[in-house]
């Protein structure tokens, strides 16, 4: 099995990115769609608009955001379907989860990656 990676969409495309998946609900500023080289843009697996607004407004600490987002993912049929798609991709190539957030430590992609690994039954990649 290959690696499930994370990187900002503003970083250069690398040959070993494998399947590039944008996991933000909104299209990132300054990125041209035809140059993003995406395999998928599954908006339905991103945090809900309400959750994003609460977190970005500072009304919810990261721990609360992460817990609520995990609940959203667990209850989401599209998220479970995406986990299975990731598992298929990872049998043949890396999968890179792309995001625009400047904060590389406390963001939804870290929560999503952890959930995906759990949903795929993988300890770590």
PyMOL commands that set and color helices and strands:
alter all, ss='L'
color gray80, all
select helices_A, chain A and resi 15-17+33-35+43-45+49-56+62-74+77-90+108-120
alter helices_A, ss='H'
color red, helices_A
select strands_A, chain A and resi 4-8+19-22+95-99
alter strands_A, ss='S'
color yellow, strands_A
deselect
rebuild
show_as cartoon
